[in-house]
Amino acid sequence: MVLPPKSIHSKGEDLTATQTTRVKALEVDTFNGKLHVEWDSSASITPMGQLPFFIEFLKLGHRFKPWVDDCPLVYTSHNAPTKTDVLGSLLLS
């Protein structure tokens, strides 16, 4: 009877340890304040996807406000939306 050789490599990490650790909520800094993002591993899609993280990137990277300030868009009507609303809709569409 021939026995298989002993494995030189370790078996790897224990999967039960990673399954029990869960992040409850992540804080994301947006233009409207802090947003708490929670992960649902059983859901196939999420309503906002990665959008809160993209908004945090725009805010913390100082990408959005200078773009809005440099835009030559001007509305004269009292019912007109703000430049931030128009450019934000354009960026997210």
Secondary structure, 3 states (H helix, E strand, C coil): CCCCCCCCCCCCCCHHHHHHCCCCCEEEEECCEEEEECCCCCCCCCCCCCHHHHHHHHHHCCCHHHHHHHCCCCCCCCCCCCHHHHHHHHHHC
